[in-house]
């Protein structure tokens, strides 16, 4: 695959951004959410695809095999802020979705996400694994800024595209504390017990799938199955070079230990203490 020019990160209303996510800004801000919308919000690399697929199967798993074998997940769950004309404009894709409810994904920090929706599912992943996953994602995806080596990515302390991880996870957490239409999930909990998390999700959404349906969803969304599945592994996405690093890379909690040096871990913990102001929001770094 030929190397393509990488986008530059720039400041956009105080948030690190690339053009692909700001070009359609007016339409994003004026996007008309419908009563049946479910917004899946995450900082990139926190488990967006996993939860999107769980939701897609819970709502549309009964629609028959064609949908599951011929429509890539990223077309079933449009990415609100993406803008790569003519084909990939998130707001247009969302407007054209034929199914109800509409599942829509966003990485926007809460203060820039004006889209009023009935239900929001937020997924957060611990900062260390999130940083490592983000690093490999930027390496393999030429639509993202050039990450350099791990040391360079580390030196950003999770101040990457879509801004600061700290602002993101805290901002959405604060909303979750206030509004009952928010469900806050953790990647670590999904790894620990995906079935339990599906149950919690169903109870939040008022869904009551049969035990069989639930088992089917659980079996379909394992890491290995999603890695093999061309509709969920992003192999249809031409900006991603999966020979550099697969999109479905490790799928584990604690992978950060293979990247962080002892010194980096100490520096990171120190920086974390300064920036993580919310004592109620706690993450696990191993399971
Ligand atoms: P790794 O890079 O650590 O492997 P997003 O969808 O937000 O981009 O997140 C991608 C991360 O979620 C990747 O992490 C990917 O492997 C992981 N992931 C996706 N589906 C998963 C699954 N079914 N089980 C475990 N991890 C999964």
Boltz pocket constraint, residues with backbone or C-beta under 6 A from the ligand:
constraints:
  - pocket:
      binder: B
      contacts: [[A, 42], [A, 43], [A, 44], [A, 45], [A, 46], [A, 47], [A, 48], [A, 49], [A, 50], [A, 129], [A, 132], [A, 133], [A, 134], [A, 136], [A, 221], [A, 222], [A, 223], [A, 224], [A, 226], [A, 246], [A, 247], [A, 248], [A, 249], [A, 250], [A, 251], [A, 252], [A, 255]]
      max_distance: 6.0
